[in-house]
């Protein structure tokens, strides 16, 4: 891009909704599920089930998830068949699995350093973005 964007607002529908809730004094939360990037543009019932499970735990609700079982199994079968039908996709998925398996024995990385405060992190980020907007960071 030849010039920097001057946009300073939300960058997605989740951000728009969170911003609207904040402006109204409402507490809010965003939950996101991940699906393999090579399964774009398909509804993944396993992700839907995982998100609903998280919501039910957070809200202390009971929800019968058994209707998802057949949909999840059918989806996995479809994915397996689609991958099996294309040699390049097979090789790609195999490589992804090998890369993942290679990291299994690694110690988990800490999510954050306890010495860093979220407030300080946000301030540092805002300072960085302000400098970028004013002509470049040092």
PyMOL commands that set and color helices and strands:
alter all, ss='L'
color gray80, all
select helices_A, chain A and resi 13-23+37-39+45-59+66-84+87-102+118-133
alter helices_A, ss='H'
color red, helices_A
deselect
rebuild
show_as cartoon
